Amino acid sequence: MPKCTEARIDFGRLGRRIIEADFTGGDLSSDGGVMLLRQVDRKIGLSRAAASVLPDPRDPERIEHGLREMLAQRIYGLCCGYEDLNDQQTLRADLLMQTAVGRTQALASAHTLTRLDSRATRAQVWALHGVLLDQFVSSHAQAPEQIVLDVDASDVPLYGNQELSELRAYYDHHGHLPLYVFCGQAMLACYLRRSRIDGARHAAAVIKLIVKQLRRHWPATRIFVRGDSGFCRQNLMR
């Protein structure tokens, strides 16, 4: 066997292909797809649009991590499957994640991102939904003749003593019951709610806000709302 101090082992050739084992390591990452996310974000401008509608109450002279950078870090992490903020303690040192966000130094810590999440208000949440709707409208070259808005609720299981965790008997576990509105593959609304409520609660108000926003761009488009029997409620039918 080669000595442990050797950094490379030569296994010869296969045609024009050189086969070798390299143990120098270097900077490694298992999230190469984050660079594709960066390119998509640059093209559609999602993180910049989100940052433009959110206020930043921090002292500008003491800011180390910009709002757009933190939003990009959070969005890219979610897209890569890192839902929990404690993952960011490791990801903040990942060179690919840093490069995707646009920094050459450590990214925001989990505590900094927690403060970003927890200070969001209802008005800011709807402002972010406005960004989603603008992105959806801009993805169409012209106004469609008709669209179908699918509304539904789905569970998000929670574990331990997480905030607002409640038992949802239908799913037989504790969690949240967010309300979703989709148009095809495009998500237009995701409203986080407690689980011990009527599944159709807030649906009429959310649909009304979405339709009002869409009507500004597409006044002649026919808009259909589709949901299962759980959304057969008088206010929503009206």
N, C-alpha and C positions, 0 to 999 in steps of 0.2 A: 504494500500500500504506500502511496506517496506520503511524504511528511506533511504534518498539519500546517506547517508554515508556508507550504506552496499555495499560491493564489490561483493557479490554473492547471488543469490536467488536459493534455492533448489526447483525443481519441481518434486521431487520424482524419481521413477524408472519405466522403461518399460522393464521387463525381467531383463537381465543383464546390460542394458543400463542405465547410470545415466544421468538425465536431469537437467541441471542447467544453469543459466544466470550469466555470469561473466562480471563485469563492470570495472575491473582493467585496461583494455586497454592494455598498454604495447606498444611495438614497432610493428606497423602494416604496411602492404604493400599490395597493390592490384596487384603486378607484380611478383607473384610467379614463372611464366614461365621463368623469367630471369635466374633462377638457371639451368634450362634445357639448355638455350642458353650457359651458362658458360661451361657445360659439353660437348656440341657439339664443342664449340670453342677450348676447351682443346684437344679434339680428333683430329680435323682437323688442328689445329694450325693457324687459319685464322688471328687473331689479331697480333700474333707474326710475321707471315710472312709479313703482311702489314707493321709493324713497322720496319722490317729488310731492306725494300727497300726504306724507306723515311729518308732523312737526318733530323737532329735535330739541328738547328742553335743556340739554347739557350745555355746560360752559364751553364755548368754542376753543378757548385757549387751553383746555385740559383734555380735549378729545384725542384719543389715540387711534380709535377705530371709527371710521366714518359710517354713517347710517347705511349708505348703499352697500358698503363692504359687509356689514353685519347681516343685512338682508340677503345678500348673495350667499354668504356663508351658510345661513339658515336654510335657504331654499335648496342649494346644492346638496346639503347634508340630507335633507328630507328626500330628495330625488334619489340619492344613493342608498336610501334605506335606514338612515340614522335618525330615528324619530326622537330619541331621548337626548336631552341636552348634555348629559354627562359624557356622551361619546365625543363631544367637541373638545374635551380636555386632551384627547389624543389627536383628533383631527386638526386642531389648531397648529400642530407642528408638522402636519403632512405637507410636503413640498408641492404635490400636485394640487391639493386644495388651496394652498397659498397662491400658487400661480393662477389658478382659475379665478380666484377672488380678485387678484391683482396686487398682491403684496409679496414682499420678499422676507418678511419677518412673521413672527407668530401672530395668528389670528386671534379674534376675541375669545375670551374664556367662557366656560359654561355659565358662570355667574353674571358676566356682562350680558350674554344673550338672554338669560332669565329675566333680567331687568327690562330688556327690550320687549320681551313677550308680555310681561305682567303689567306694563304701563299702558297697554293698548286700551282705548275707550271704544264705546259703541260707534261714535262718529268716525273714528279711524278705521274700524273694521269695515264699515260701509264704504269708506273711501277706497279701501283695498279692493272691495267688490267692484267698485266703479272701474278700477284698473282692469280687472278681469273682463268686464263687459266691453270696455274700449278695445282690448286685445281681440275679443271675439268679433266685434264689428269690423275691425281693421283686417281681419283674416278673410273677409269677403270682398271680392272685386266690385260687386254691385249688390244692391238690396235683393234678398231672396223673396220669392213670391210668398212663401210660407215657411214657418219654423214650428217645431214641436218642443215644448219645454217639459221635460220629465222631472217630476218632483217625487222624492221618496226620503225616507229616514232609514238609517242604518246604525248599528251599534258599534261603539268603540270600547272594547273591554279594558277595565282598569284593574290594577293589582295593588295590594297594600292599602295604605291609608291616603290615597290621592284625593286631592281637593274635589268636592262636589260629586264624589263617587256614590252612586245609589244603585239598588237592586232593580233590574228590569226583569220581571218574571217571565216574559215571553222568551228572552234569550237565556234565562236562568244564570245570570252572572251580573256582577257590578260593572258599571261603565257609564258612558255618556250616550246620548241619542241625537247626533247632529242631523240637521235637515240639509238635503242636497237638492240642487236644481242643475240639470244637465241639458244641453242641446246637442244631440249626437255625442261626440267624444269630448266636447268642451264643457268644463265645469263653470257655471255662472254664479253659483252660490254654495257656500258651506257654512252653515250657522250652527255653532256649538251650543248644545242644550243639555240640561239635566235629563236623566233617563226616566224619572217617575212623572211623566207628562203624557198628554195625548200626542200621538205621533204626528197629527196634522196641525198641532199648535204652531202659530206664527207663519204657517204656509201662505195664507192669504196676503199678509203684509209683505212678505218677501217677494211673492209673485208680482204684487202691485208695483213694488219698487223697481223690479227688473223690467217689467213691461213699460213702465214710464220712461226708463232710461233708453230702452230700445226704440221706443216711438220717436225719440228725438232724432234718431238717425234713419229709421225706416218707417215712416208714417203710414205707408200703404201695405206693409207686410202683414199677412194674416198670421196670428199667433195662437197656437193651440196649447192647452195645458193638459198633460196626461198624468194620471196617478191611479193607484189601485183603490179598492173600496175603503181603505183606511182614511182616505182624503175626501170622502163624501160628507162634507160639512157645509152648512147653509151659507156661511159667510164666504167660503171659497167658491161655491157654486154661483153666488151672486156676482 
